[in-house]
Amino acid sequence: METVVQKWGNSLGIRIPSAIAKEHGLSNGAKVEIIDDGKKISIRPYSRYTLDELLDGINGNNLHKAIESGTPLGNEEW
């Protein structure tokens, strides 16, 4: 799909066609992430992971062992 880059203040902007915006759940004011890999620019909806989603990603391959930090120095309860 072709669109035109236009000046927007001191920056440049593009318009996202409504069909694409609807398909990806974008609306006015939605946050997006811009990825520049040196060869191309990609735009994708910005999403933050919830704690539950992050915890679901823990498995035996990425779970680290406990780290000893020494004996308590203050009023810590162990």
Buried (B, 14 or more C-beta within 10 A) or exposed (E): EEEEEEEEEEEEEEEBEEEEBEEEEBEEEEEBEEEEEEEEEEBEEEEEEEEEEEEEEEEEEEEEEEEEEEEEEEEEEE
